[in-house]
């Protein structure tokens, strides 16, 4: 069975996801920013995109963007105060992992803007509150 690769946001239900990982269904990844930095239970951490004037972009913990980065589209859909969130989604797309998992209201409130901006066969799917 092929494991589904996940990128998790700090707001995701990581306890449930770790249970799925221990059962062999998923493989959890995170960007090494915000709450993931000190989270010892997250084993696979990856460097975020280097963004000028960002507290999340530090020497030794960031990567340079490729020419075809999706960063401008994602950051345009998010507010300036949420550039850490935008960096997480960019890192997910850059990595090619299967699913980005978040409960973050900043993402959920901007899902239509993100759907309009994201290109290259990426989809934004959300679970409506009626599905809970």
Secondary structure, 3 states (H helix, E strand, C coil): CCCEEEEECCCCCHHHHHHHHHCCCEEEEEECCHHHCCCCCCCCEECEECCCCCCCCCCCCEECCCCCCCHHHHHHHCCHHHHHHHHHHHHHHHHCCCEEECCCHHHHHCHHHHHHHCCCCCCCCCCCHHHC
